Amino acid sequence: MIKIDYMSLHKYGKGIGIGLPRIYIEDNELTSGDHIDIFRSNVDGKDVLILVPKKNNGNGNLPLSDNNPVSLQV
């Protein structure tokens, strides 16, 4: 596991939000409206989130998947 940034949480409506590090956005060519699958796991005894980008298929739709537990718009 490689630490790439340190972020602060911000109030976002009734919830809490966090920005994505620019290097992650650029490396994964993410743009507004793209989706990210969010997984929860345990690494070295720590509760972690795993973010997996899901790119649109060119016509504005996400590819169909049976394994899509949670999606978050960026």
mmCIF file of the N, C-alpha and C atoms, coordinates in Angstrom:
data_MODEL
# 
_entry.id   MODEL 
# 
loop_
_atom_site.group_PDB 
_atom_site.id 
_atom_site.type_symbol 
_atom_site.label_atom_id 
_atom_site.label_alt_id 
_atom_site.label_comp_id 
_atom_site.label_asym_id 
_atom_site.label_entity_id 
_atom_site.label_seq_id 
_atom_site.pdbx_PDB_ins_code 
_atom_site.Cartn_x 
_atom_site.Cartn_y 
_atom_site.Cartn_z 
_atom_site.occupancy 
_atom_site.B_iso_or_equiv 
_atom_site.pdbx_formal_charge 
_atom_site.auth_seq_id 
_atom_site.auth_comp_id 
_atom_site.auth_asym_id 
_atom_site.auth_atom_id 
_atom_site.pdbx_PDB_model_num 
ATOM 1   N N  . MET A 1 1  ? 0.856   -1.163 0.000   1.00 0.00 ? 1  MET A N  1 
ATOM 2   C CA . MET A 1 1  ? 0.000   0.000  0.000   1.00 0.00 ? 1  MET A CA 1 
ATOM 3   C C  . MET A 1 1  ? 0.907   1.232  0.000   1.00 0.00 ? 1  MET A C  1 
ATOM 4   N N  . ILE A 1 2  ? 0.593   2.186  -0.890  1.00 0.00 ? 2  ILE A N  1 
ATOM 5   C CA . ILE A 1 2  ? 1.397   3.399  -1.026  1.00 0.00 ? 2  ILE A CA 1 
ATOM 6   C C  . ILE A 1 2  ? 0.540   4.610  -0.685  1.00 0.00 ? 2  ILE A C  1 
ATOM 7   N N  . LYS A 1 3  ? 0.987   5.423  0.271   1.00 0.00 ? 3  LYS A N  1 
ATOM 8   C CA . LYS A 1 3  ? 0.274   6.657  0.614   1.00 0.00 ? 3  LYS A CA 1 
ATOM 9   C C  . LYS A 1 3  ? 0.591   7.711  -0.445  1.00 0.00 ? 3  LYS A C  1 
ATOM 10  N N  . ILE A 1 4  ? -0.473  8.294  -1.046  1.00 0.00 ? 4  ILE A N  1 
ATOM 11  C CA . ILE A 1 4  ? -0.236  9.300  -2.086  1.00 0.00 ? 4  ILE A CA 1 
ATOM 12  C C  . ILE A 1 4  ? -0.681  10.695 -1.683  1.00 0.00 ? 4  ILE A C  1 
ATOM 13  N N  . ASP A 1 5  ? -1.473  10.820 -0.607  1.00 0.00 ? 5  ASP A N  1 
ATOM 14  C CA . ASP A 1 5  ? -1.937  12.145 -0.215  1.00 0.00 ? 5  ASP A CA 1 
ATOM 15  C C  . ASP A 1 5  ? -2.558  12.090 1.173   1.00 0.00 ? 5  ASP A C  1 
ATOM 16  N N  . TYR A 1 6  ? -2.770  13.257 1.742   1.00 0.00 ? 6  TYR A N  1 
ATOM 17  C CA . TYR A 1 6  ? -3.455  13.421 3.023   1.00 0.00 ? 6  TYR A CA 1 
ATOM 18  C C  . TYR A 1 6  ? -4.576  14.411 2.778   1.00 0.00 ? 6  TYR A C  1 
ATOM 19  N N  . MET A 1 7  ? -5.817  14.026 3.065   1.00 0.00 ? 7  MET A N  1 
ATOM 20  C CA . MET A 1 7  ? -6.970  14.875 2.766   1.00 0.00 ? 7  MET A CA 1 
ATOM 21  C C  . MET A 1 7  ? -7.786  15.139 4.020   1.00 0.00 ? 7  MET A C  1 
ATOM 22  N N  . SER A 1 8  ? -8.484  16.263 4.023   1.00 0.00 ? 8  SER A N  1 
ATOM 23  C CA . SER A 1 8  ? -9.420  16.593 5.099   1.00 0.00 ? 8  SER A CA 1 
ATOM 24  C C  . SER A 1 8  ? -10.839 16.280 4.639   1.00 0.00 ? 8  SER A C  1 
ATOM 25  N N  . LEU A 1 9  ? -11.690 15.911 5.579   1.00 0.00 ? 9  LEU A N  1 
ATOM 26  C CA . LEU A 1 9  ? -13.096 15.678 5.282   1.00 0.00 ? 9  LEU A CA 1 
ATOM 27  C C  . LEU A 1 9  ? -13.827 17.012 5.304   1.00 0.00 ? 9  LEU A C  1 
ATOM 28  N N  . HIS A 1 10 ? -14.841 17.145 4.452   1.00 0.00 ? 10 HIS A N  1 
ATOM 29  C CA . HIS A 1 10 ? -15.619 18.373 4.358   1.00 0.00 ? 10 HIS A CA 1 
ATOM 30  C C  . HIS A 1 10 ? -17.098 18.056 4.439   1.00 0.00 ? 10 HIS A C  1 
ATOM 31  N N  . LYS A 1 11 ? -17.857 18.950 5.037   1.00 0.00 ? 11 LYS A N  1 
ATOM 32  C CA . LYS A 1 11 ? -19.306 18.790 5.086   1.00 0.00 ? 11 LYS A CA 1 
ATOM 33  C C  . LYS A 1 11 ? -19.850 18.925 3.671   1.00 0.00 ? 11 LYS A C  1 
ATOM 34  N N  . TYR A 1 12 ? -20.703 17.978 3.271   1.00 0.00 ? 12 TYR A N  1 
ATOM 35  C CA . TYR A 1 12 ? -21.276 17.950 1.933   1.00 0.00 ? 12 TYR A CA 1 
ATOM 36  C C  . TYR A 1 12 ? -22.756 17.618 2.066   1.00 0.00 ? 12 TYR A C  1 
ATOM 37  N N  . GLY A 1 13 ? -23.595 18.643 2.066   1.00 0.00 ? 13 GLY A N  1 
ATOM 38  C CA . GLY A 1 13 ? -25.019 18.424 2.314   1.00 0.00 ? 13 GLY A CA 1 
ATOM 39  C C  . GLY A 1 13 ? -25.210 17.894 3.725   1.00 0.00 ? 13 GLY A C  1 
ATOM 40  N N  . LYS A 1 14 ? -25.875 16.744 3.832   1.00 0.00 ? 14 LYS A N  1 
ATOM 41  C CA . LYS A 1 14 ? -26.082 16.114 5.141   1.00 0.00 ? 14 LYS A CA 1 
ATOM 42  C C  . LYS A 1 14 ? -24.996 15.100 5.459   1.00 0.00 ? 14 LYS A C  1 
ATOM 43  N N  . GLY A 1 15 ? -24.064 14.910 4.540   1.00 0.00 ? 15 GLY A N  1 
ATOM 44  C CA . GLY A 1 15 ? -23.018 13.920 4.735   1.00 0.00 ? 15 GLY A CA 1 
ATOM 45  C C  . GLY A 1 15 ? -21.643 14.554 4.808   1.00 0.00 ? 15 GLY A C  1 
ATOM 46  N N  . ILE A 1 16 ? -20.644 13.740 4.543   1.00 0.00 ? 16 ILE A N  1 
ATOM 47  C CA . ILE A 1 16 ? -19.249 14.178 4.544   1.00 0.00 ? 16 ILE A CA 1 
ATOM 48  C C  . ILE A 1 16 ? -18.638 13.768 3.216   1.00 0.00 ? 16 ILE A C  1 
ATOM 49  N N  . GLY A 1 17 ? -17.836 14.648 2.624   1.00 0.00 ? 17 GLY A N  1 
ATOM 50  C CA . GLY A 1 17 ? -17.197 14.367 1.345   1.00 0.00 ? 17 GLY A CA 1 
ATOM 51  C C  . GLY A 1 17 ? -15.694 14.490 1.432   1.00 0.00 ? 17 GLY A C  1 
ATOM 52  N N  . ILE A 1 18 ? -15.026 13.931 0.434   1.00 0.00 ? 18 ILE A N  1 
ATOM 53  C CA . ILE A 1 18 ? -13.566 14.022 0.329   1.00 0.00 ? 18 ILE A CA 1 
ATOM 54  C C  . ILE A 1 18 ? -13.215 14.134 -1.148  1.00 0.00 ? 18 ILE A C  1 
ATOM 55  N N  . GLY A 1 19 ? -12.223 14.933 -1.456  1.00 0.00 ? 19 GLY A N  1 
ATOM 56  C CA . GLY A 1 19 ? -11.750 15.041 -2.838  1.00 0.00 ? 19 GLY A CA 1 
ATOM 57  C C  . GLY A 1 19 ? -10.820 13.891 -3.163  1.00 0.00 ? 19 GLY A C  1 
ATOM 58  N N  . LEU A 1 20 ? -10.671 13.623 -4.452  1.00 0.00 ? 20 LEU A N  1 
ATOM 59  C CA . LEU A 1 20 ? -9.718  12.604 -4.889  1.00 0.00 ? 20 LEU A CA 1 
ATOM 60  C C  . LEU A 1 20 ? -8.401  13.288 -5.253  1.00 0.00 ? 20 LEU A C  1 
ATOM 61  N N  . PRO A 1 21 ? -7.280  12.674 -4.914  1.00 0.00 ? 21 PRO A N  1 
ATOM 62  C CA . PRO A 1 21 ? -5.989  13.268 -5.263  1.00 0.00 ? 21 PRO A CA 1 
ATOM 63  C C  . PRO A 1 21 ? -5.833  13.417 -6.782  1.00 0.00 ? 21 PRO A C  1 
ATOM 64  N N  . ARG A 1 22 ? -5.260  14.531 -7.198  1.00 0.00 ? 22 ARG A N  1 
ATOM 65  C CA . ARG A 1 22 ? -5.090  14.818 -8.624  1.00 0.00 ? 22 ARG A CA 1 
ATOM 66  C C  . ARG A 1 22 ? -4.358  13.686 -9.341  1.00 0.00 ? 22 ARG A C  1 
ATOM 67  N N  . ILE A 1 23 ? -3.329  13.102 -8.729  1.00 0.00 ? 23 ILE A N  1 
ATOM 68  C CA . ILE A 1 23 ? -2.565  12.032 -9.382  1.00 0.00 ? 23 ILE A CA 1 
ATOM 69  C C  . ILE A 1 23 ? -3.465  10.834 -9.687  1.00 0.00 ? 23 ILE A C  1 
ATOM 70  N N  . TYR A 1 24 ? -4.409  10.525 -8.788  1.00 0.00 ? 24 TYR A N  1 
ATOM 71  C CA . TYR A 1 24 ? -5.341  9.415  -8.993  1.00 0.00 ? 24 TYR A CA 1 
ATOM 72  C C  . TYR A 1 24 ? -6.293  9.744  -10.146 1.00 0.00 ? 24 TYR A C  1 
ATOM 73  N N  . ILE A 1 25 ? -6.785  10.974 -10.180 1.00 0.00 ? 25 ILE A N  1 
ATOM 74  C CA . ILE A 1 25 ? -7.698  11.416 -11.242 1.00 0.00 ? 25 ILE A CA 1 
ATOM 75  C C  . ILE A 1 25 ? -6.992  11.352 -12.595 1.00 0.00 ? 25 ILE A C  1 
ATOM 76  N N  . GLU A 1 26 ? -5.771  11.877 -12.661 1.00 0.00 ? 26 GLU A N  1 
ATOM 77  C CA . GLU A 1 26 ? -5.027  11.902 -13.924 1.00 0.00 ? 26 GLU A CA 1 
ATOM 78  C C  . GLU A 1 26 ? -4.617  10.499 -14.360 1.00 0.00 ? 26 GLU A C  1 
ATOM 79  N N  . ASP A 1 27 ? -4.116  9.673  -13.437 1.00 0.00 ? 27 ASP A N  1 
ATOM 80  C CA . ASP A 1 27 ? -3.678  8.314  -13.782 1.00 0.00 ? 27 ASP A CA 1 
ATOM 81  C C  . ASP A 1 27 ? -4.829  7.472  -14.319 1.00 0.00 ? 27 ASP A C  1 
ATOM 82  N N  . ASN A 1 28 ? -6.041  7.711  -13.828 1.00 0.00 ? 28 ASN A N  1 
ATOM 83  C CA . ASN A 1 28 ? -7.205  6.927  -14.239 1.00 0.00 ? 28 ASN A CA 1 
ATOM 84  C C  . ASN A 1 28 ? -8.078  7.663  -15.251 1.00 0.00 ? 28 ASN A C  1 
ATOM 85  N N  . GLU A 1 29 ? -7.610  8.821  -15.717 1.00 0.00 ? 29 GLU A N  1 
ATOM 86  C CA . GLU A 1 29 ? -8.311  9.642  -16.719 1.00 0.00 ? 29 GLU A CA 1 
ATOM 87  C C  . GLU A 1 29 ? -9.777  9.847  -16.341 1.00 0.00 ? 29 GLU A C  1 
ATOM 88  N N  . LEU A 1 30 ? -10.020 10.235 -15.078 1.00 0.00 ? 30 LEU A N  1 
ATOM 89  C CA . LEU A 1 30 ? -11.379 10.444 -14.588 1.00 0.00 ? 30 LEU A CA 1 
ATOM 90  C C  . LEU A 1 30 ? -11.864 11.840 -14.930 1.00 0.00 ? 30 LEU A C  1 
ATOM 91  N N  . THR A 1 31 ? -13.153 11.942 -15.214 1.00 0.00 ? 31 THR A N  1 
ATOM 92  C CA . THR A 1 31 ? -13.782 13.227 -15.452 1.00 0.00 ? 31 THR A CA 1 
ATOM 93  C C  . THR A 1 31 ? -15.102 13.260 -14.702 1.00 0.00 ? 31 THR A C  1 
ATOM 94  N N  . SER A 1 32 ? -15.668 14.431 -14.564 1.00 0.00 ? 32 SER A N  1 
ATOM 95  C CA . SER A 1 32 ? -16.943 14.590 -13.894 1.00 0.00 ? 32 SER A CA 1 
ATOM 96  C C  . SER A 1 32 ? -17.990 13.700 -14.560 1.00 0.00 ? 32 SER A C  1 
ATOM 97  N N  . GLY A 1 33 ? -18.748 12.970 -13.761 1.00 0.00 ? 33 GLY A N  1 
ATOM 98  C CA . GLY A 1 33 ? -19.766 12.065 -14.278 1.00 0.00 ? 33 GLY A CA 1 
ATOM 99  C C  . GLY A 1 33 ? -19.327 10.614 -14.332 1.00 0.00 ? 33 GLY A C  1 
ATOM 100 N N  . ASP A 1 34 ? -17.995 10.357 -14.271 1.00 0.00 ? 34 ASP A N  1 
ATOM 101 C CA . ASP A 1 34 ? -17.515 8.973  -14.200 1.00 0.00 ? 34 ASP A CA 1 
ATOM 102 C C  . ASP A 1 34 ? -17.940 8.374  -12.865 1.00 0.00 ? 34 ASP A C  1 
ATOM 103 N N  . HIS A 1 35 ? -17.933 7.065  -12.781 1.00 0.00 ? 35 HIS A N  1 
ATOM 104 C CA . HIS A 1 35 ? -18.317 6.371  -11.559 1.00 0.00 ? 35 HIS A CA 1 
ATOM 105 C C  . HIS A 1 35 ? -17.126 5.628  -10.967 1.00 0.00 ? 35 HIS A C  1 
ATOM 106 N N  . ILE A 1 36 ? -17.202 5.413  -9.655  1.00 0.00 ? 36 ILE A N  1 
ATOM 107 C CA . ILE A 1 36 ? -16.174 4.663  -8.939  1.00 0.00 ? 36 ILE A CA 1 
ATOM 108 C C  . ILE A 1 36 ? -16.867 3.636  -8.061  1.00 0.00 ? 36 ILE A C  1 
ATOM 109 N N  . ASP A 1 37 ? -16.450 2.353  -8.178  1.00 0.00 ? 37 ASP A N  1 
ATOM 110 C CA . ASP A 1 37 ? -16.923 1.337  -7.241  1.00 0.00 ? 37 ASP A CA 1 
ATOM 111 C C  . ASP A 1 37 ? -16.137 1.513  -5.955  1.00 0.00 ? 37 ASP A C  1 
ATOM 112 N N  . ILE A 1 38 ? -16.826 1.413  -4.824  1.00 0.00 ? 38 ILE A N  1 
ATOM 113 C CA . ILE A 1 38 ? -16.186 1.573  -3.519  1.00 0.00 ? 38 ILE A CA 1 
ATOM 114 C C  . ILE A 1 38 ? -16.312 0.264  -2.760  1.00 0.00 ? 38 ILE A C  1 
ATOM 115 N N  . PHE A 1 39 ? -15.177 -0.309 -2.388  1.00 0.00 ? 39 PHE A N  1 
ATOM 116 C CA . PHE A 1 39 ? -15.145 -1.555 -1.638  1.00 0.00 ? 39 PHE A CA 1 
ATOM 117 C C  . PHE A 1 39 ? -14.541 -1.292 -0.267  1.00 0.00 ? 39 PHE A C  1 
ATOM 118 N N  . ARG A 1 40 ? -14.970 -2.060 0.721   1.00 0.00 ? 40 ARG A N  1 
ATOM 119 C CA . ARG A 1 40 ? -14.419 -1.960 2.075   1.00 0.00 ? 40 ARG A CA 1 
ATOM 120 C C  . ARG A 1 40 ? -13.620 -3.231 2.337   1.00 0.00 ? 40 ARG A C  1 
ATOM 121 N N  . SER A 1 41 ? -12.432 -3.067 2.941   1.00 0.00 ? 41 SER A N  1 
ATOM 122 C CA . SER A 1 41 ? -11.575 -4.216 3.211   1.00 0.00 ? 41 SER A CA 1 
ATOM 123 C C  . SER A 1 41 ? -10.762 -3.966 4.475   1.00 0.00 ? 41 SER A C  1 
ATOM 124 N N  . ASN A 1 42 ? -9.869  -4.886 4.760   1.00 0.00 ? 42 ASN A N  1 
ATOM 125 C CA . ASN A 1 42 ? -8.987  -4.787 5.912   1.00 0.00 ? 42 ASN A CA 1 
ATOM 126 C C  . ASN A 1 42 ? -7.565  -5.022 5.416   1.00 0.00 ? 42 ASN A C  1 
ATOM 127 N N  . VAL A 1 43 ? -6.681  -4.046 5.641   1.00 0.00 ? 43 VAL A N  1 
ATOM 128 C CA . VAL A 1 43 ? -5.284  -4.156 5.230   1.00 0.00 ? 43 VAL A CA 1 
ATOM 129 C C  . VAL A 1 43 ? -4.407  -3.884 6.437   1.00 0.00 ? 43 VAL A C  1 
ATOM 130 N N  . ASP A 1 44 ? -3.576  -4.835 6.776   1.00 0.00 ? 44 ASP A N  1 
ATOM 131 C CA . ASP A 1 44 ? -2.676  -4.701 7.932   1.00 0.00 ? 44 ASP A CA 1 
ATOM 132 C C  . ASP A 1 44 ? -3.435  -4.306 9.191   1.00 0.00 ? 44 ASP A C  1 
ATOM 133 N N  . GLY A 1 45 ? -4.630  -4.864 9.379   1.00 0.00 ? 45 GLY A N  1 
ATOM 134 C CA . GLY A 1 45 ? -5.428  -4.589 10.571  1.00 0.00 ? 45 GLY A CA 1 
ATOM 135 C C  . GLY A 1 45 ? -6.157  -3.255 10.548  1.00 0.00 ? 45 GLY A C  1 
ATOM 136 N N  . LYS A 1 46 ? -6.130  -2.545 9.413   1.00 0.00 ? 46 LYS A N  1 
ATOM 137 C CA . LYS A 1 46 ? -6.798  -1.247 9.307   1.00 0.00 ? 46 LYS A CA 1 
ATOM 138 C C  . LYS A 1 46 ? -8.006  -1.355 8.374   1.00 0.00 ? 46 LYS A C  1 
ATOM 139 N N  . ASP A 1 47 ? -9.098  -0.689 8.745   1.00 0.00 ? 47 ASP A N  1 
ATOM 140 C CA . ASP A 1 47 ? -10.299 -0.607 7.917   1.00 0.00 ? 47 ASP A CA 1 
ATOM 141 C C  . ASP A 1 47 ? -10.011 0.353  6.768   1.00 0.00 ? 47 ASP A C  1 
ATOM 142 N N  . VAL A 1 48 ? -10.093 -0.121 5.517   1.00 0.00 ? 48 VAL A N  1 
ATOM 143 C CA . VAL A 1 48 ? -9.735  0.705  4.366   1.00 0.00 ? 48 VAL A CA 1 
ATOM 144 C C  . VAL A 1 48 ? -10.842 0.693  3.318   1.00 0.00 ? 48 VAL A C  1 
ATOM 145 N N  . LEU A 1 49 ? -10.851 1.725  2.473   1.00 0.00 ? 49 LEU A N  1 
ATOM 146 C CA . LEU A 1 49 ? -11.719 1.772  1.312   1.00 0.00 ? 49 LEU A CA 1 
ATOM 147 C C  . LEU A 1 49 ? -10.853 1.554  0.080   1.00 0.00 ? 49 LEU A C  1 
ATOM 148 N N  . ILE A 1 50 ? -11.385 0.794  -0.870  1.00 0.00 ? 50 ILE A N  1 
ATOM 149 C CA . ILE A 1 50 ? -10.700 0.550  -2.135  1.00 0.00 ? 50 ILE A CA 1 
ATOM 150 C C  . ILE A 1 50 ? -11.559 1.166  -3.234  1.00 0.00 ? 50 ILE A C  1 
ATOM 151 N N  . LEU A 1 51 ? -10.969 2.056  -4.026  1.00 0.00 ? 51 LEU A N  1 
ATOM 152 C CA . LEU A 1 51 ? -11.688 2.750  -5.095  1.00 0.00 ? 51 LEU A CA 1 
ATOM 153 C C  . LEU A 1 51 ? -11.290 2.145  -6.441  1.00 0.00 ? 51 LEU A C  1 
ATOM 154 N N  . VAL A 1 52 ? -12.291 1.744  -7.228  1.00 0.00 ? 52 VAL A N  1 
ATOM 155 C CA . VAL A 1 52 ? -12.033 1.157  -8.541  1.00 0.00 ? 52 VAL A CA 1 
ATOM 156 C C  . VAL A 1 52 ? -12.824 1.943  -9.579  1.00 0.00 ? 52 VAL A C  1 
ATOM 157 N N  . PRO A 1 53 ? -12.137 2.710  -10.445 1.00 0.00 ? 53 PRO A N  1 
ATOM 158 C CA . PRO A 1 53 ? -12.830 3.499  -11.458 1.00 0.00 ? 53 PRO A CA 1 
ATOM 159 C C  . PRO A 1 53 ? -13.598 2.621  -12.432 1.00 0.00 ? 53 PRO A C  1 
ATOM 160 N N  . LYS A 1 54 ? -14.806 3.080  -12.816 1.00 0.00 ? 54 LYS A N  1 
ATOM 161 C CA . LYS A 1 54 ? -15.603 2.446  -13.863 1.00 0.00 ? 54 LYS A CA 1 
ATOM 162 C C  . LYS A 1 54 ? -15.793 3.489  -14.947 1.00 0.00 ? 54 LYS A C  1 
ATOM 163 N N  . LYS A 1 55 ? -15.190 3.280  -16.089 1.00 0.00 ? 55 LYS A N  1 
ATOM 164 C CA . LYS A 1 55 ? -15.282 4.241  -17.178 1.00 0.00 ? 55 LYS A CA 1 
ATOM 165 C C  . LYS A 1 55 ? -16.570 4.033  -17.960 1.00 0.00 ? 55 LYS A C  1 
ATOM 166 N N  . ASN A 1 56 ? -17.129 5.144  -18.475 1.00 0.00 ? 56 ASN A N  1 
ATOM 167 C CA . ASN A 1 56 ? -18.280 5.062  -19.374 1.00 0.00 ? 56 ASN A CA 1 
ATOM 168 C C  . ASN A 1 56 ? -17.846 4.376  -20.664 1.00 0.00 ? 56 ASN A C  1 
ATOM 169 N N  . ASN A 1 57 ? -18.798 3.742  -21.360 1.00 0.00 ? 57 ASN A N  1 
ATOM 170 C CA . ASN A 1 57 ? -18.456 2.996  -22.575 1.00 0.00 ? 57 ASN A CA 1 
ATOM 171 C C  . ASN A 1 57 ? -18.549 3.848  -23.846 1.00 0.00 ? 57 ASN A C  1 
ATOM 172 N N  . GLY A 1 58 ? -18.517 5.164  -23.710 1.00 0.00 ? 58 GLY A N  1 
ATOM 173 C CA . GLY A 1 58 ? -18.495 6.038  -24.870 1.00 0.00 ? 58 GLY A CA 1 
ATOM 174 C C  . GLY A 1 58 ? -19.839 6.661  -25.203 1.00 0.00 ? 58 GLY A C  1 
ATOM 175 N N  . ASN A 1 59 ? -20.932 6.031  -24.784 1.00 0.00 ? 59 ASN A N  1 
ATOM 176 C CA . ASN A 1 59 ? -22.247 6.601  -25.078 1.00 0.00 ? 59 ASN A CA 1 
ATOM 177 C C  . ASN A 1 59 ? -22.917 7.131  -23.814 1.00 0.00 ? 59 ASN A C  1 
ATOM 178 N N  . GLY A 1 60 ? -22.115 7.346  -22.769 1.00 0.00 ? 60 GLY A N  1 
ATOM 179 C CA . GLY A 1 60 ? -22.651 7.890  -21.526 1.00 0.00 ? 60 GLY A CA 1 
ATOM 180 C C  . GLY A 1 60 ? -23.165 6.835  -20.567 1.00 0.00 ? 60 GLY A C  1 
ATOM 181 N N  . ASN A 1 61 ? -23.141 5.567  -20.973 1.00 0.00 ? 61 ASN A N  1 
ATOM 182 C CA . ASN A 1 61 ? -23.624 4.494  -20.110 1.00 0.00 ? 61 ASN A CA 1 
ATOM 183 C C  . ASN A 1 61 ? -22.467 3.689  -19.545 1.00 0.00 ? 61 ASN A C  1 
ATOM 184 N N  . LEU A 1 62 ? -22.649 3.182  -18.338 1.00 0.00 ? 62 LEU A N  1 
ATOM 185 C CA . LEU A 1 62 ? -21.652 2.313  -17.746 1.00 0.00 ? 62 LEU A CA 1 
ATOM 186 C C  . LEU A 1 62 ? -21.819 0.908  -18.301 1.00 0.00 ? 62 LEU A C  1 
ATOM 187 N N  . PRO A 1 63 ? -20.727 0.153  -18.423 1.00 0.00 ? 63 PRO A N  1 
ATOM 188 C CA . PRO A 1 63 ? -20.858 -1.238 -18.816 1.00 0.00 ? 63 PRO A CA 1 
ATOM 189 C C  . PRO A 1 63 ? -21.698 -1.987 -17.783 1.00 0.00 ? 63 PRO A C  1 
ATOM 190 N N  . LEU A 1 64 ? -22.506 -2.942 -18.225 1.00 0.00 ? 64 LEU A N  1 
ATOM 191 C CA . LEU A 1 64 ? -23.312 -3.729 -17.303 1.00 0.00 ? 64 LEU A CA 1 
ATOM 192 C C  . LEU A 1 64 ? -22.412 -4.660 -16.506 1.00 0.00 ? 64 LEU A C  1 
ATOM 193 N N  . SER A 1 65 ? -22.731 -4.810 -15.218 1.00 0.00 ? 65 SER A N  1 
ATOM 194 C CA . SER A 1 65 ? -21.942 -5.669 -14.345 1.00 0.00 ? 65 SER A CA 1 
ATOM 195 C C  . SER A 1 65 ? -22.816 -6.210 -13.238 1.00 0.00 ? 65 SER A C  1 
ATOM 196 N N  . ASP A 1 66 ? -22.659 -7.496 -12.932 1.00 0.00 ? 66 ASP A N  1 
ATOM 197 C CA . ASP A 1 66 ? -23.380 -8.102 -11.806 1.00 0.00 ? 66 ASP A CA 1 
ATOM 198 C C  . ASP A 1 66 ? -22.658 -7.808 -10.498 1.00 0.00 ? 66 ASP A C  1 
ATOM 199 N N  . ASN A 1 67 ? -21.408 -7.331 -10.584 1.00 0.00 ? 67 ASN A N  1 
ATOM 200 C CA . ASN A 1 67 ? -20.597 -7.102 -9.388  1.00 0.00 ? 67 ASN A CA 1 
ATOM 201 C C  . ASN A 1 67 ? -20.391 -5.607 -9.215  1.00 0.00 ? 67 ASN A C  1 
ATOM 202 N N  . ASN A 1 68 ? -21.457 -4.869 -8.924  1.00 0.00 ? 68 ASN A N  1 
ATOM 203 C CA . ASN A 1 68 ? -21.398 -3.420 -8.774  1.00 0.00 ? 68 ASN A CA 1 
ATOM 204 C C  . ASN A 1 68 ? -22.034 -3.054 -7.429  1.00 0.00 ? 68 ASN A C  1 
ATOM 205 N N  . PRO A 1 69 ? -21.310 -3.259 -6.312  1.00 0.00 ? 69 PRO A N  1 
ATOM 206 C CA . PRO A 1 69 ? -21.914 -3.068 -4.999  1.00 0.00 ? 69 PRO A CA 1 
ATOM 207 C C  . PRO A 1 69 ? -22.318 -1.644 -4.681  1.00 0.00 ? 69 PRO A C  1 
ATOM 208 N N  . VAL A 1 70 ? -21.484 -0.667 -5.009  1.00 0.00 ? 70 VAL A N  1 
ATOM 209 C CA . VAL A 1 70 ? -21.762 0.723  -4.702  1.00 0.00 ? 70 VAL A CA 1 
ATOM 210 C C  . VAL A 1 70 ? -21.113 1.571  -5.778  1.00 0.00 ? 70 VAL A C  1 
ATOM 211 N N  . SER A 1 71 ? -21.802 2.600  -6.261  1.00 0.00 ? 71 SER A N  1 
ATOM 212 C CA . SER A 1 71 ? -21.188 3.529  -7.216  1.00 0.00 ? 71 SER A CA 1 
ATOM 213 C C  . SER A 1 71 ? -21.292 4.937  -6.670  1.00 0.00 ? 71 SER A C  1 
ATOM 214 N N  . LEU A 1 72 ? -20.276 5.734  -6.927  1.00 0.00 ? 72 LEU A N  1 
ATOM 215 C CA . LEU A 1 72 ? -20.221 7.114  -6.462  1.00 0.00 ? 72 LEU A CA 1 
ATOM 216 C C  . LEU A 1 72 ? -19.844 7.976  -7.645  1.00 0.00 ? 72 LEU A C  1 
ATOM 217 N N  . GLN A 1 73 ? -20.626 9.020  -7.920  1.00 0.00 ? 73 GLN A N  1 
ATOM 218 C CA . GLN A 1 73 ? -20.239 9.924  -8.988  1.00 0.00 ? 73 GLN A CA 1 
ATOM 219 C C  . GLN A 1 73 ? -19.150 10.848 -8.501  1.00 0.00 ? 73 GLN A C  1 
ATOM 220 N N  . VAL A 1 74 ? -18.176 11.089 -9.363  1.00 0.00 ? 74 VAL A N  1 
ATOM 221 C CA . VAL A 1 74 ? -17.048 11.953 -9.049  1.00 0.00 ? 74 VAL A CA 1 
ATOM 222 C C  . VAL A 1 74 ? -17.380 13.361 -9.469  1.00 0.00 ? 74 VAL A C  1 
# 
